[in-house]
Amino acid sequence: MIFGNRRHRLLMATATAMVREAEVRILADPASIRPDQVVSQVFGRHAMRLTEGEATDYLRAALTLRGHDTAHLPTLAADPARGSSDQLREILG
């Protein structure tokens, strides 16, 4: 799945660049980069749409790779393909 791999590389590169560019701010406040900012950057740079849940996952990965805390991020990103919040509650038990 070439497109999927390319998409992943672009999204990961964008999130990692955002974390790297904001390193000083992140050290003071890990929540200084939010998933909605990742959504905006990805659309602006690559004309690609992604959900806030996907953005959260990529931001978490980028922060982790750079050694930053991710406790401020939601623990589970809702998958829009799964449907409603009722289904999410079912997953969580």
C-alpha positions as CSV (number, residue, x, y, z in Angstrom):
1,M,0.0,0.0,0.0
2,I,2.2,2.7,-1.3
3,F,-0.1,5.6,-0.7
4,G,-0.6,4.6,3.0
5,N,3.1,4.5,3.5
6,R,3.7,7.8,1.9
7,R,0.8,9.3,3.9
8,H,2.3,8.0,7.1
9,R,5.7,9.4,6.3
10,L,4.3,12.8,5.5
11,L,2.2,12.9,8.6
12,M,5.0,11.7,10.9
13,A,7.4,14.2,9.3
14,T,5.0,17.1,9.8
15,A,4.3,16.2,13.5
16,T,8.0,15.7,14.2
17,A,9.0,19.0,12.5
18,M,6.4,20.8,14.6
19,V,7.7,19.3,17.8
20,R,11.3,20.1,16.8
21,E,10.5,23.7,15.9
22,A,8.7,24.2,19.2
23,E,11.2,22.4,21.4
24,V,11.8,25.3,23.9
25,R,8.1,25.9,24.3
26,I,7.4,22.2,24.8
27,L,10.0,22.0,27.6
28,A,8.0,24.7,29.5
29,D,4.6,23.5,28.5
30,P,4.2,20.1,26.8
31,A,0.6,21.0,25.8
32,S,1.9,24.0,23.7
33,I,1.3,21.9,20.6
34,R,-2.2,20.6,20.2
35,P,-3.7,18.0,17.8
36,D,-5.8,20.6,16.1
37,Q,-2.6,22.4,15.2
38,V,-1.3,19.2,13.6
39,V,-4.5,19.0,11.6
40,S,-4.0,22.5,10.3
41,Q,-0.3,22.1,9.5
42,V,-0.9,18.8,7.6
43,F,-3.7,20.4,5.5
44,G,-1.6,23.5,4.9
45,R,1.6,21.7,4.0
46,H,0.2,18.6,2.2
47,A,-3.5,19.4,1.4
48,M,-4.4,16.2,3.3
49,R,-7.2,15.9,5.7
50,L,-7.0,13.9,8.9
51,T,-9.1,13.5,12.0
52,E,-8.1,15.0,15.3
53,G,-7.7,11.4,16.6
54,E,-5.1,10.7,13.9
55,A,-3.4,14.0,14.7
56,T,-3.3,13.0,18.4
57,D,-1.6,9.7,17.5
58,Y,1.0,11.3,15.3
59,L,1.6,14.1,17.9
60,R,2.0,11.5,20.6
61,A,4.5,9.5,18.4
62,A,6.5,12.7,17.6
63,L,6.6,13.8,21.2
64,T,7.7,10.4,22.4
65,L,10.5,10.2,19.7
66,R,11.8,13.5,20.9
67,G,11.7,12.4,24.6
68,H,8.7,14.6,25.7
69,D,5.8,13.8,28.0
70,T,2.5,12.9,26.4
71,A,0.3,12.8,29.6
72,H,-1.6,15.9,28.4
73,L,-3.0,14.1,25.3
74,P,-6.2,12.0,25.4
75,T,-5.4,8.4,26.2
76,L,-7.5,6.9,23.4
77,A,-8.1,8.6,20.1
78,A,-11.6,7.9,18.8
79,D,-11.6,6.1,15.5
80,P,-14.2,7.7,13.2
81,A,-14.6,4.5,11.3
82,R,-15.9,2.8,14.5
83,G,-18.9,5.1,14.7
84,S,-20.5,6.7,17.7
85,S,-19.4,7.3,21.2
86,D,-21.6,4.3,22.3
87,Q,-19.3,2.1,20.3
88,L,-16.3,3.7,21.9
89,R,-17.7,3.0,25.4
90,E,-18.3,-0.6,24.3
91,I,-14.6,-0.8,23.4
92,L,-13.5,0.7,26.7
93,G,-15.8,-1.7,28.6
